[in-house]
């Protein structure tokens, strides 16, 4: 049943809802866990980093689920009762295509495309029963644009975009929406690692990497904060966004305006 709360003014508008968030032990996932809990949702904090996941769960009053998303059987063992799924977990590998390790390519697809498919496949029936559900896929500007040396990541994010649209079309008659949030470079451990690697590769200071490499394409020259992405994901679950589905919300500082 559609919530009657006004999400703009009621900080607890997700009271009674349950959110399953992957990759929730840090970065964007942690920010989402805290934001959704603050909005009243019970949160499943899903991550393979056990201690960090437990710390976030304690912080937000949620439940830590230590799961390796590259293991299909483990993914299929996750709870199926979530009203909200935030598919956030991801990993990166940078290499020229002709040198890209095939096993690494496969791993990235499994975590970033197959796991979201398996999670949504299991949670949709309960959402359909309740006539309410929200799928929020944390995609990337790389779900809309390509970059060299990131074959697996770009492929996975484009795949997630397609999956999200199919969910949107199938879920619409049942009160379920599905959308992607597409941030540019976010200040997360994943990006900090890339900055360090680029600094070593180019022989320049990390700050120069941010200004000359990382922020070359966006019009707004700053890293995005995890909380900004979390708030966008939260907005997609508000009552006033119930007609927003099948979309890709670019949070990229103008990158895709080129």
C-alpha positions in Angstrom: 0.0 0.0 0.0 1.4 3.4 -0.9 2.6 5.4 2.0 0.5 8.4 2.9 3.4 10.2 4.6 4.6 13.4 3.0 8.3 12.5 2.5 9.3 16.1 2.2 8.4 17.0 5.8 8.4 13.6 7.6 11.9 12.4 8.4 10.4 9.0 9.2 8.6 8.5 5.9 10.1 5.0 5.5 8.8 3.7 8.8 7.7 0.1 8.5 9.9 -0.4 5.4 12.9 -2.7 5.1 15.9 -1.7 2.9 18.6 -4.2 1.7 21.8 -2.3 0.8 24.8 -4.0 -0.7 28.4 -2.8 -0.3 27.1 -1.1 2.8 30.2 -1.3 4.9 31.7 1.9 3.5 31.5 4.7 1.0 28.2 5.2 -0.8 26.7 2.1 0.8 27.4 3.3 4.3 25.9 6.7 3.5 22.8 5.0 2.1 22.5 2.8 5.2 22.6 5.8 7.5 20.2 7.9 5.4 17.6 5.1 5.0 17.8 4.3 8.7 17.3 8.0 9.5 14.2 7.9 7.3 12.8 5.1 9.4 13.7 2.0 7.5 15.1 -1.2 9.0 18.4 -1.8 7.1 20.2 -4.9 6.0 23.8 -4.0 5.8 25.2 -6.4 3.2 29.0 -6.6 2.7 31.8 -9.1 2.7 33.8 -6.9 5.1 32.4 -8.4 8.3 33.7 -6.1 11.0 33.0 -2.9 9.0 29.5 -4.1 8.2 28.8 -4.8 11.8 30.0 -1.4 12.8 27.7 0.3 10.3 24.8 -1.9 11.4 25.4 -0.9 15.0 25.6 2.8 13.9 22.3 2.7 12.1 20.4 0.1 14.2 20.4 -2.4 11.3 21.4 -6.0 10.7 24.8 -6.9 9.3 24.8 -9.7 6.7 28.3 -10.8 5.8 28.1 -12.1 2.2 30.4 -12.5 -0.7 28.3 -11.3 -3.7 30.5 -13.3 -6.1 29.0 -16.5 -4.6 25.6 -17.1 -6.2 24.5 -19.5 -3.4 25.4 -16.9 -0.8 23.4 -14.2 -2.7 20.4 -16.6 -2.9 20.6 -16.9 0.9 19.9 -13.2 1.5 16.5 -12.2 3.0 13.7 -11.9 0.4 11.5 -9.5 2.4 13.0 -6.2 1.6 10.7 -3.4 0.4 13.7 -1.4 -0.9 16.9 -2.8 -2.6 19.9 -0.6 -3.1 22.3 -2.4 -5.4 25.6 -0.6 -4.6 28.4 -3.1 -4.3 31.1 -2.9 -6.9 34.8 -3.2 -7.7 37.2 -1.9 -10.3 40.1 -3.2 -12.3 42.0 -0.9 -14.7 43.9 -2.5 -17.6 44.1 -2.3 -21.4 41.5 -4.6 -23.0 44.1 -6.9 -24.6 45.7 -7.4 -21.2 42.5 -7.6 -19.1 42.4 -10.8 -17.0 39.3 -12.8 -18.1 38.7 -14.1 -14.5 38.6 -10.5 -13.3 36.2 -9.5 -16.0 33.9 -12.4 -15.0 34.2 -11.6 -11.2 33.1 -7.9 -11.9 30.0 -9.0 -13.9 29.1 -11.5 -11.2 29.2 -9.0 -8.4 27.8 -6.0 -10.3 25.2 -7.5 -12.6 24.4 -11.1 -11.6 24.1 -10.4 -7.9 21.6 -7.5 -8.4 19.6 -9.7 -10.7 19.5 -12.5 -8.2 18.6 -10.2 -5.3 15.8 -8.5 -7.2 14.5 -11.8 -8.6 14.0 -13.0 -5.0 12.6 -9.7 -3.5 10.1 -8.8 -6.3 7.4 -11.4 -5.3 7.0 -9.8 -1.8 7.0 -6.3 -3.3 4.3 -7.4 -5.8 2.3 -8.8 -2.9 2.5 -5.5 -1.1 2.0 -3.4 -4.2 5.0 -1.3 -3.3 8.8 -1.6 -3.9 11.8 0.5 -4.8 14.9 -0.7 -6.6 17.7 1.8 -6.6 20.7 0.8 -8.6 23.9 2.8 -7.9 25.2 2.9 -11.4 27.8 5.4 -12.6 28.5 8.0 -15.2 30.2 4.9 -16.7 26.8 3.4 -17.2 26.2 6.3 -19.7 29.7 6.9 -21.0 32.8 4.8 -21.6 36.4 5.3 -20.5 39.4 3.4 -21.8 41.0 0.6 -19.6 37.8 -0.1 -17.7 36.2 -2.7 -19.9 34.7 -4.8 -17.1 33.4 -1.9 -15.0 31.8 -0.1 -18.0 30.3 -3.3 -19.3 28.8 -4.1 -15.9 27.3 -0.6 -15.4 25.8 -0.7 -18.8 24.3 -4.1 -18.0 22.9 -2.8 -14.7 21.3 0.1 -16.6 19.5 -2.4 -18.9 18.4 -4.6 -16.0 17.0 -1.6 -14.2 14.9 -0.6 -17.2 13.5 -4.2 -17.5 12.6 -4.2 -13.8 10.9 -0.8 -14.2 8.7 -2.1 -17.0 7.8 -5.3 -15.3 7.3 -3.8 -11.9 5.2 -0.8 -12.9 1.8 -2.6 -12.7 2.7 -3.8 -9.2 3.7 -0.5 -7.6 7.5 -1.1 -8.0 9.8 1.5 -9.4 13.4 0.9 -10.6 16.0 3.6 -11.3 19.7 4.2 -11.5 21.7 6.9 -9.8 24.8 7.8 -12.0 27.4 9.6 -10.0 30.8 10.8 -11.4 33.8 10.3 -9.2 32.7 10.0 -5.5 35.1 10.5 -2.6 35.2 6.7 -1.6 38.0 4.3 -0.9 37.6 2.9 -4.4 38.3 6.3 -5.9 41.0 7.2 -3.4 42.8 4.0 -4.5 42.5 5.0 -8.2 43.9 8.5 -7.4 46.9 6.9 -5.7 47.5 4.5 -8.6 47.2 7.4 -11.1 49.6 9.5 -9.1 52.2 6.7 -9.2 51.6 6.0 -12.9 51.9 9.7 -14.0 54.5 10.7 -11.4 52.4 13.6 -10.1 50.9 14.5 -6.8 47.5 13.1 -5.8 45.9 16.6 -5.9 47.1 17.0 -9.4 45.5 13.7 -10.4 42.2 15.0 -9.0 42.4 18.3 -10.9 44.0 17.1 -14.2 42.8 13.5 -14.6 39.8 12.7 -12.4 38.0 16.0 -12.9 38.9 16.7 -16.5 35.5 15.9 -17.9 33.0 17.2 -15.3 32.0 20.9 -15.5 31.8 21.1 -11.7 35.4 20.6 -10.5 35.0 18.7 -7.2 34.6 15.1 -6.0 31.0 14.1 -5.1 30.4 13.2 -1.5 28.8 9.8 -0.6 26.0 11.6 1.2 24.9 13.4 -2.0 24.5 10.0 -3.7 22.6 8.6 -0.7 20.2 11.5 -0.7 19.5 11.0 -4.4 18.8 7.3 -3.7 16.5 8.3 -0.8 14.6 10.8 -3.0 13.8 8.0 -5.4 11.9 6.3 -2.5 9.8 9.3 -1.5 6.1 9.4 -2.3 6.5 12.4 -4.6 8.8 10.4 -6.9 6.5 7.4 -7.4 6.1 8.2 -11.1 9.9 8.2 -11.6 10.9 4.9 -13.0 13.2 3.5 -15.7 15.4 6.5 -15.4 19.1 7.3 -15.0 19.7 10.2 -12.6 23.0 11.7 -13.6 24.9 13.1 -10.6 28.0 13.8 -12.5 28.8 17.5 -12.3 27.9 18.0 -16.0 30.1 15.2 -17.4 27.3 13.9 -19.7 26.4 17.4 -20.9 29.4 17.2 -23.3 
